[in-house]
Amino acid sequence: MAFKEFTLNETQSVVIYKRRASRSLRLSITATGQVRVTIPTWTPYRAGLEFARSRQSWINDHQQSAAVLKDGQAIGKAHHLRFIADPSLAKTTSRVSSSEIIVRYPAEHSEQDPAVQKAATSACIRALRKQAETLLPQRLRSLATQHDFQYKSVSVRQLKSRWGSCDQDGHIVLNIYLLQLPWELIDYVLLHELMHTRILRHGPKFWQALETYLPGVKRCRKEIKHYQPTFHSLVT
């Protein structure tokens, strides 16, 4: 994926990425506060830069609030993150055990250092993917059996904007970040995708049918809007 870095102002820069799959311009802020713009391959970098400049107010409001991964943070349903300063290290390392994600970093750095956060994010994704590949297919199969749904296959991926999807042939894709949600909302997404095996498109019929399997579906639809499928990035 081609990219270039540009200066927004004296204190901010923006990295602009060209992606073949992109159909529009997309602005985001990473965990370390880096401003990123993704554009279609045919779009000039200048357009991406002007797009970022036109959103300067949003960037200023949200860049400061871009959260970082913290010591003791729960990752999914089975892991906790630990940061350990180690004077003997020259660079940051990470290790995923059955219950912990351990990130060791040189003592002269801090947990908030971009390199440390990058290593922690990568390790957390590995741990979350491992959990998701085990737990989500199991839970989907259980709900399908309980409510007599049929589907062709299920796969687990790291998705940027969707919690899941189901195509017309019954192939279901689930986002690893589902495990950052409460179990009630996880079940809402799974039942939502299972319902698509019977009713492909959203509409009154779809939501009425889903309500029969998940009373309170309107509340779940509203609540899940407060979450993003990521650890801590902000997207507009």
LOVOTI-667075 format. One line per field, with one value per atom (N, C-alpha, C): residue number from 1; atom name; z, x, y. Coordinates in pm, whole numbers, plus 50000, padded with zeros to 5 digits. Layout:
BEGIN
num <- NUM|...
atome <- CA|...
w <- Z|...
u <- X|...
v <- Y|...
This chain:
BEGIN
num <- 1|1|1|2|2|2|3|3|3|4|4|4|5|5|5|6|6|6|7|7|7|8|8|8|9|9|9|10|10|10|11|11|11|12|12|12|13|13|13|14|14|14|15|15|15|16|16|16|17|17|17|18|18|18|19|19|19|20|20|20|21|21|21|22|22|22|23|23|23|24|24|24|25|25|25|26|26|26|27|27|27|28|28|28|29|29|29|30|30|30|31|31|31|32|32|32|33|33|33|34|34|34|35|35|35|36|36|36|37|37|37|38|38|38|39|39|39|40|40|40|41|41|41|42|42|42|43|43|43|44|44|44|45|45|45|46|46|46|47|47|47|48|48|48|49|49|49|50|50|50|51|51|51|52|52|52|53|53|53|54|54|54|55|55|55|56|56|56|57|57|57|58|58|58|59|59|59|60|60|60|61|61|61|62|62|62|63|63|63|64|64|64|65|65|65|66|66|66|67|67|67|68|68|68|69|69|69|70|70|70|71|71|71|72|72|72|73|73|73|74|74|74|75|75|75|76|76|76|77|77|77|78|78|78|79|79|79|80|80|80|81|81|81|82|82|82|83|83|83|84|84|84|85|85|85|86|86|86|87|87|87|88|88|88|89|89|89|90|90|90|91|91|91|92|92|92|93|93|93|94|94|94|95|95|95|96|96|96|97|97|97|98|98|98|99|99|99|100|100|100|101|101|101|102|102|102|103|103|103|104|104|104|105|105|105|106|106|106|107|107|107|108|108|108|109|109|109|110|110|110|111|111|111|112|112|112|113|113|113|114|114|114|115|115|115|116|116|116|117|117|117|118|118|118|119|119|119|120|120|120|121|121|121|122|122|122|123|123|123|124|124|124|125|125|125|126|126|126|127|127|127|128|128|128|129|129|129|130|130|130|131|131|131|132|132|132|133|133|133|134|134|134|135|135|135|136|136|136|137|137|137|138|138|138|139|139|139|140|140|140|141|141|141|142|142|142|143|143|143|144|144|144|145|145|145|146|146|146|147|147|147|148|148|148|149|149|149|150|150|150|151|151|151|152|152|152|153|153|153|154|154|154|155|155|155|156|156|156|157|157|157|158|158|158|159|159|159|160|160|160|161|161|161|162|162|162|163|163|163|164|164|164|165|165|165|166|166|166|167|167|167|168|168|168|169|169|169|170|170|170|171|171|171|172|172|172|173|173|173|174|174|174|175|175|175|176|176|176|177|177|177|178|178|178|179|179|179|180|180|180|181|181|181|182|182|182|183|183|183|184|184|184|185|185|185|186|186|186|187|187|187|188|188|188|189|189|189|190|190|190|191|191|191|192|192|192|193|193|193|194|194|194|195|195|195|196|196|196|197|197|197|198|198|198|199|199|199|200|200|200|201|201|201|202|202|202|203|203|203|204|204|204|205|205|205|206|206|206|207|207|207|208|208|208|209|209|209|210|210|210|211|211|211|212|212|212|213|213|213|214|214|214|215|215|215|216|216|216|217|217|217|218|218|218|219|219|219|220|220|220|221|221|221|222|222|222|223|223|223|224|224|224|225|225|225|226|226|226|227|227|227|228|228|228|229|229|229|230|230|230|231|231|231|232|232|232|233|233|233|234|234|234|235|235|235|236|236|236
atome <- N|CA|C|N|CA|C|N|CA|C|N|CA|C|N|CA|C|N|CA|C|N|CA|C|N|CA|C|N|CA|C|N|CA|C|N|CA|C|N|CA|C|N|CA|C|N|CA|C|N|CA|C|N|CA|C|N|CA|C|N|CA|C|N|CA|C|N|CA|C|N|CA|C|N|CA|C|N|CA|C|N|CA|C|N|CA|C|N|CA|C|N|CA|C|N|CA|C|N|CA|C|N|CA|C|N|CA|C|N|CA|C|N|CA|C|N|CA|C|N|CA|C|N|CA|C|N|CA|C|N|CA|C|N|CA|C|N|CA|C|N|CA|C|N|CA|C|N|CA|C|N|CA|C|N|CA|C|N|CA|C|N|CA|C|N|CA|C|N|CA|C|N|CA|C|N|CA|C|N|CA|C|N|CA|C|N|CA|C|N|CA|C|N|CA|C|N|CA|C|N|CA|C|N|CA|C|N|CA|C|N|CA|C|N|CA|C|N|CA|C|N|CA|C|N|CA|C|N|CA|C|N|CA|C|N|CA|C|N|CA|C|N|CA|C|N|CA|C|N|CA|C|N|CA|C|N|CA|C|N|CA|C|N|CA|C|N|CA|C|N|CA|C|N|CA|C|N|CA|C|N|CA|C|N|CA|C|N|CA|C|N|CA|C|N|CA|C|N|CA|C|N|CA|C|N|CA|C|N|CA|C|N|CA|C|N|CA|C|N|CA|C|N|CA|C|N|CA|C|N|CA|C|N|CA|C|N|CA|C|N|CA|C|N|CA|C|N|CA|C|N|CA|C|N|CA|C|N|CA|C|N|CA|C|N|CA|C|N|CA|C|N|CA|C|N|CA|C|N|CA|C|N|CA|C|N|CA|C|N|CA|C|N|CA|C|N|CA|C|N|CA|C|N|CA|C|N|CA|C|N|CA|C|N|CA|C|N|CA|C|N|CA|C|N|CA|C|N|CA|C|N|CA|C|N|CA|C|N|CA|C|N|CA|C|N|CA|C|N|CA|C|N|CA|C|N|CA|C|N|CA|C|N|CA|C|N|CA|C|N|CA|C|N|CA|C|N|CA|C|N|CA|C|N|CA|C|N|CA|C|N|CA|C|N|CA|C|N|CA|C|N|CA|C|N|CA|C|N|CA|C|N|CA|C|N|CA|C|N|CA|C|N|CA|C|N|CA|C|N|CA|C|N|CA|C|N|CA|C|N|CA|C|N|CA|C|N|CA|C|N|CA|C|N|CA|C|N|CA|C|N|CA|C|N|CA|C|N|CA|C|N|CA|C|N|CA|C|N|CA|C|N|CA|C|N|CA|C|N|CA|C|N|CA|C|N|CA|C|N|CA|C|N|CA|C|N|CA|C|N|CA|C|N|CA|C|N|CA|C|N|CA|C|N|CA|C|N|CA|C|N|CA|C|N|CA|C|N|CA|C|N|CA|C|N|CA|C|N|CA|C|N|CA|C|N|CA|C|N|CA|C|N|CA|C|N|CA|C|N|CA|C|N|CA|C|N|CA|C|N|CA|C|N|CA|C|N|CA|C|N|CA|C|N|CA|C|N|CA|C|N|CA|C|N|CA|C|N|CA|C|N|CA|C|N|CA|C|N|CA|C|N|CA|C|N|CA|C|N|CA|C|N|CA|C|N|CA|C|N|CA|C|N|CA|C|N|CA|C|N|CA|C|N|CA|C|N|CA|C|N|CA|C|N|CA|C|N|CA|C|N|CA|C|N|CA|C|N|CA|C|N|CA|C|N|CA|C|N|CA|C|N|CA|C|N|CA|C|N|CA|C|N|CA|C|N|CA|C|N|CA|C|N|CA|C|N|CA|C|N|CA|C|N|CA|C
w <- 50000|50000|50000|49898|49885|49986|50036|50130|50127|50174|50189|50315|50378|50498|50463|50514|50488|50620|50617|50734|50730|50840|50851|50905|51011|51071|51148|51234|51304|51396|51444|51542|51494|51377|51331|51191|51170|51036|51003|50877|50833|50739|50754|50663|50574|50443|50347|50275|50285|50226|50105|49998|49882|49886|49883|49887|49769|49705|49587|49621|49742|49780|49827|49852|49903|49793|49834|49741|49784|49900|49951|50039|50081|50169|50313|50392|50530|50623|50727|50824|50955|51013|51142|51224|51352|51444|51512|51505|51563|51713|51778|51923|51971|51890|51929|51886|51829|51790|51648|51569|51432|51346|51268|51177|51049|51006|50885|50794|50664|50564|50463|50435|50334|50214|50095|49973|49864|49765|49651|49574|49505|49435|49328|49269|49161|49212|49343|49401|49427|49390|49418|49567|49611|49752|49799|49709|49746|49796|49734|49777|49919|49951|50087|50188|50150|50239|50262|50158|50172|50255|50240|50320|50468|50502|50641|50693|50611|50654|50674|50595|50611|50738|50795|50919|51037|51027|51130|51268|51271|51399|51465|51385|51439|51488|51412|51452|51585|51599|51723|51842|51821|51930|51974|51877|51908|51924|51872|51881|52026|52107|52246|52324|52274|52347|52296|52200|52150|52263|52305|52422|52390|52493|52478|52556|52518|52594|52729|52833|52969|53042|53138|53220|53293|53287|53353|53270|53150|53065|53021|53024|52978|52825|52767|52622|52593|52534|52510|52639|52639|52754|52835|52790|52857|52891|52844|52866|52935|53006|53060|53012|52991|52939|53054|53043|53144|53076|53128|53082|53188|53146|53240|53186|53263|53227|53262|53166|53184|53145|53243|53215|53123|53114|53033|52884|52849|52710|52628|52501|52408|52321|52308|52232|52297|52259|52318|52267|52356|52320|52374|52320|52368|52368|52457|52467|52508|52444|52477|52544|52667|52737|52735|52815|52815|52875|52960|53027|53028|52984|52989|52857|52833|52724|52791|52781|52854|52756|52778|52695|52781|52745|52816|52730|52792|52717|52791|52719|52784|52892|53001|53116|53086|52986|52954|52877|52834|52764|52863|52813|52895|52823|52893|52832|52715|52719|52616|52493|52499|52385|52262|52144|52024|51991|52006|51975|52074|52199|52301|52274|52241|52211|52085|51987|51864|51893|51974|52010|52092|52182|52264|52179|52086|51999|51916|51860|51779|51862|51986|52072|52114|52141|52180|52066|51944|51829|51815|51836|51830|51933|52054|52161|52132|52084|52056|51942|51839|51727|51774|51859|51908|51987|52073|52147|52052|51957|51867|51783|51737|51652|51729|51861|51943|51989|52048|52115|52020|51918|51834|51752|51684|51612|51705|51825|51922|51959|51989|52030|51914|51793|51676|51655|51665|51647|51753|51875|51983|51959|51917|51890|51769|51667|51548|51582|51663|51705|51790|51882|51972|51898|51792|51721|51581|51549|51421|51299|51305|51190|51119|50989|50910|50840|50841|50769|50706|50602|50527|50595|50639|50699|50788|50870|50953|50954|50938|50948|51039|51096|51190|51134|51127|51070|51152|51126|51186|51089|51119|51033|51090|51004|51049|51087|51023|51046|51077|51040|51061|51170|51244|51345|51283|51169|51102|50971|50897|50770|50736|50648|50600|50455|50364|50224|50190|50067|50025|50028|50035|50041|50183|50282|50421|50477|50414|50466|50562|50686|50790|50824|50837|50879|51009|51109|51238|51271|51332|51366|51499|51503|51627|51741|51707|51811|51879|51831|51901|52046|52072|52208|52301|52248|52333|52382|52331|52367|52483|52554|52651|52577|52646|52580|52520|52583|52529|52390|52370|52239|52139|52188|52100|52045|52134|52089|51992|52015|51924|51783|51771|51640|51578|51655|51601|51552|51631|51589|51469|51466|51351|51223|51226|51106|51074|51176|51151|51087|51129|51070|50922|50882|50741|50655|50716|50637|50592|50656|50619|50549|50599|50543|50516|50390|50358|50388|50358|50371|50498|50549|50664|50623|50717|50693|50809|50811|50921|50944|50835|50849|50918|50883|50943|51092|51131|51272|51356|51299|51372|51397|51296|51312|51415|51412|51509|51651|51666|51799|51863|51782|51838|51902|51855|51910|52014|52007|52098|52143|52243|52295|52342|52311|52346|52240|52116|52009|51982|52001|51979|52074|52198|52296|52256|52208|52164|52045|51951|51833|51876|51976|52025|52104|52188|52275|52196|52091|52018|51943|51921|51854|51938|52067|52155|52147|52072|52060|51918|51907|51777|51770|51653|51641|51637|51752|51766|51914|51951|52090|52133|52045|52093|51986|51858|51757|51732|51680|51651|51501|51446|51301|51269|51161|51114|50966
u <- 50084|50000|50088|50074|50156|50111|50206|50172|50277|50237|50328|50290|50389|50363|50376|50282|50280|50268|50304|50293|50160|50084|49960|49987|50068|50108|50238|50275|50404|50413|50301|50303|50236|50173|50099|50142|50140|50164|50050|50039|49937|50001|49967|50013|49895|49916|49810|49839|49746|49759|49667|49719|49637|49601|49469|49422|49332|49356|49279|49132|49107|48969|48890|48957|48888|48802|48685|48595|48571|48622|48604|48722|48729|48835|48796|48890|48862|48970|48927|49018|49014|49131|49136|49253|49250|49358|49400|49528|49577|49589|49624|49640|49746|49846|49954|49928|49809|49774|49809|49862|49898|49773|49769|49657|49680|49577|49587|49469|49494|49389|49408|49301|49303|49224|49282|49218|49222|49132|49140|49270|49315|49444|49446|49330|49326|49322|49308|49298|49436|49463|49595|49616|49741|49773|49725|49731|49690|49545|49460|49320|49308|49392|49392|49439|49541|49594|49489|49422|49319|49201|49171|49064|49099|49223|49267|49261|49304|49302|49160|49067|48928|48866|48930|48881|48970|49040|49137|49072|48953|48884|48856|48810|48784|48913|49020|49149|49194|49182|49225|49143|49013|48926|48956|48992|49003|49146|49242|49379|49425|49383|49422|49356|49239|49165|49191|49282|49315|49377|49306|49347|49467|49535|49646|49614|49677|49663|49730|49667|49715|49742|49831|49864|49739|49715|49600|49473|49478|49359|49316|49184|49130|49127|49175|49174|49090|48972|48881|48829|48808|48749|48850|48976|49069|49205|49235|49369|49367|49476|49502|49640|49653|49778|49868|49996|50094|50211|50248|50367|50475|50598|50709|50831|50882|51006|51123|51214|51327|51456|51541|51666|51761|51746|51838|51802|51686|51640|51685|51715|51748|51628|51532|51411|51293|51174|51052|51023|50980|50941|50801|50736|50603|50587|50502|50475|50330|50262|50123|50117|50068|50050|49901|49862|49722|49630|49683|49598|49655|49780|49842|49909|49914|49992|50100|50223|50332|50418|50427|50509|50622|50745|50862|50929|50969|51027|51148|51239|51357|51317|51390|51353|51351|51428|51430|51305|51223|51099|50983|50862|50742|50636|50528|50419|50357|50361|50299|50387|50512|50602|50541|50545|50483|50528|50659|50709|50654|50639|50586|50437|50363|50221|50199|50286|50274|50294|50395|50419|50304|50250|50138|50014|49987|49870|49882|50000|50021|49999|50053|50038|49892|49823|49682|49597|49629|49555|49578|49703|49731|49648|49645|49569|49420|49370|49227|49186|49272|49241|49233|49326|49326|49199|49158|49034|48914|48911|48796|48781|48892|48885|48831|48842|48789|48646|48625|48499|48384|48411|48301|48235|48312|48245|48166|48218|48147|48013|48016|47893|47794|47844|47756|47688|47765|47709|47602|47628|47532|47401|47410|47289|47214|47288|47225|47148|47207|47141|47019|47034|46924|46802|46827|46717|46692|46756|46734|46771|46889|46943|47044|47059|47159|47250|47380|47474|47581|47646|47743|47880|47929|48062|48073|48176|48206|48356|48397|48539|48551|48670|48695|48806|48782|48878|48887|48992|49006|48946|48825|48754|48764|48760|48778|48648|48538|48417|48294|48293|48175|48200|48093|48103|48093|48027|48013|47939|47929|47856|47811|47710|47661|47619|47671|47635|47513|47470|47348|47361|47484|47505|47521|47511|47519|47660|47755|47890|47902|47931|47934|48078|48103|48232|48211|48295|48284|48412|48398|48510|48574|48706|48772|48739|48712|48685|48550|48470|48346|48373|48488|48519|48550|48553|48564|48426|48319|48183|48132|48030|47961|47898|47881|47828|47689|47607|47474|47482|47577|47592|47659|47745|47803|47691|47602|47490|47400|47384|47303|47363|47494|47558|47548|47572|47567|47427|47325|47188|47149|47202|47180|47229|47352|47406|47333|47295|47218|47083|47021|46894|46909|47028|47052|47054|47066|47058|46914|46819|46678|46625|46666|46622|46748|46783|46913|46920|46812|46816|46747|46795|46731|46596|46508|46375|46285|46161|46070|46057|46050|46037|46159|46279|46402|46403|46378|46387|46277|46160|46053|46089|46148|46187|46298|46396|46506|46456|46355|46298|46243|46194|46140|46247|46371|46482|46561|46551|46627|46539|46455|46372|46462|46421|46504|46606|46582|46679|46700|46596|46610|46713|46710|46808|46949|46965|47098|47148|47059|47097|47148|47084|47124|47255|47268|47385|47512|47504|47625|47685|47607|47658|47761|47766|47864|48001|48012|48136|48191|48322|48389|48466|48474|48548|48700|48754|48896|48927|49052|49086|49062|49106|49105|49118|49106|49121|48988|48998|48881|48870|48749|48732|48614|48623|48512|48490
v <- 49881|50000|50124|50208|50328|50433|50511|50617|50726|50845|50957|51033|51096|51175|51323|51403|51546|51621|51749|51836|51911|51900|51975|52115|52121|52248|52225|52316|52306|52186|52138|52029|51901|51903|51786|51744|51613|51558|51463|51426|51333|51233|51105|51001|50965|50974|50947|50815|50722|50590|50576|50516|50484|50335|50307|50169|50141|50030|49992|49969|49919|49887|50009|50120|50240|50303|50349|50417|50562|50600|50736|50772|50897|50943|50915|50867|50827|50881|50948|51010|50933|50907|50838|50888|50858|50891|50763|50729|50605|50617|50506|50504|50602|50627|50717|50862|50888|51024|51060|50966|50995|51012|51118|51143|51064|50991|50910|50938|50942|50953|50841|50768|50663|50712|50698|50748|50640|50648|50555|50575|50474|50481|50588|50619|50717|50861|50879|51013|51071|51195|51255|51278|51268|51289|51426|51526|51661|51664|51581|51576|51523|51422|51369|51471|51547|51651|51760|51804|51907|51854|51724|51664|51671|51638|51645|51788|51884|52023|52074|52022|52064|52008|51905|51844|51881|51992|52030|52045|52099|52116|51981|51884|51749|51686|51703|51647|51705|51836|51900|51852|51832|51788|51646|51560|51418|51366|51437|51387|51377|51472|51471|51357|51313|51209|51068|51056|50923|50841|50738|50662|50573|50532|50439|50313|50203|50079|50096|50043|50066|49935|49942|49826|49776|49646|49587|49584|49642|49649|49510|49485|49358|49357|49249|49230|49108|49131|49021|48963|48832|48764|48682|48677|48585|48644|48765|48820|48956|48983|49116|49160|49289|49346|49391|49357|49399|49468|49585|49655|49641|49607|49590|49663|49759|49828|49738|49718|49626|49696|49730|49802|49726|49596|49515|49515|49567|49561|49681|49654|49762|49797|49703|49730|49659|49698|49645|49504|49417|49281|49253|49150|49113|48962|48915|48771|48752|48655|48624|48488|48483|48357|48322|48224|48182|48287|48374|48473|48614|48630|48762|48799|48928|48985|49068|49026|49092|49170|49298|49387|49442|49408|49458|49564|49673|49784|49842|49907|49966|50065|50066|50148|50297|50341|50485|50528|50433|50465|50463|50480|50474|50392|50359|50284|50359|50491|50573|50593|50546|50562|50494|50561|50503|50362|50334|50200|50097|50137|50047|50020|50126|50111|50026|50044|49965|49817|49785|49645|49589|49669|49624|49599|49689|49673|49545|49521|49401|49275|49274|49158|49138|49249|49239|49184|49223|49171|49020|48975|48831|48755|48809|48743|48743|48857|48868|48776|48767|48678|48532|48493|48356|48326|48419|48403|48394|48488|48496|48371|48314|48195|48074|48078|47970|47998|48116|48145|48180|48261|48308|48197|48110|47999|47908|47886|47803|47865|47995|48063|48072|48096|48102|47967|47859|47725|47695|47737|47714|47788|47915|47993|47939|47896|47841|47713|47627|47503|47533|47628|47663|47717|47795|47862|47806|47695|47625|47710|47774|47844|47755|47777|47705|47806|47780|47865|47777|47829|47748|47744|47861|47866|47988|47989|48106|48128|48252|48289|48410|48427|48535|48623|48753|48846|48974|49049|49181|49282|49327|49421|49562|49662|49800|49869|49834|49911|49827|49699|49616|49514|49483|49379|49240|49232|49104|49120|49011|49013|48872|48864|48736|48754|48672|48687|48601|48607|48538|48387|48337|48192|48140|48229|48186|48177|48248|48253|48372|48346|48449|48486|48616|48669|48745|48720|48786|48861|48976|49062|49018|49011|48971|49067|49194|49293|49274|49179|49146|49110|49050|49008|49125|49247|49366|49411|49349|49385|49299|49346|49258|49141|49029|48910|48933|49016|49042|49103|49195|49257|49163|49076|48973|48885|48841|48757|48833|48963|49044|49040|49056|49055|48916|48813|48677|48642|48675|48648|48735|48855|48945|48879|48826|48762|48632|48557|48435|48468|48577|48616|48649|48697|48726|48599|48483|48359|48333|48402|48389|48515|48630|48758|48839|48855|48914|49062|49135|49280|49328|49443|49504|49563|49570|49625|49584|49631|49597|49447|49370|49225|49165|49214|49163|49191|49317|49354|49289|49271|49203|49057|48994|48854|48840|48932|48926|48947|49031|49058|48931|48838|48714|48627|48642|48564|48644|48776|48861|48977|48955|49064|49180|49301|49415|49448|49405|49426|49575|49658|49802|49862|49816|49865|49824|49701|49655|49735|49765|49845|49981|50039|50171|50163|50061|50050|50023|49941|49902|50021|50124|50244|50318|50287|50351|50285|50176|50101|50112|50099|50091|49960|49896|49770|49792|49828|49854|49865|49878|49898|50041|50135|50273|50380|50348|50453|50524|50645|50726|50745|50729|50737|50826|50902|50982|50959
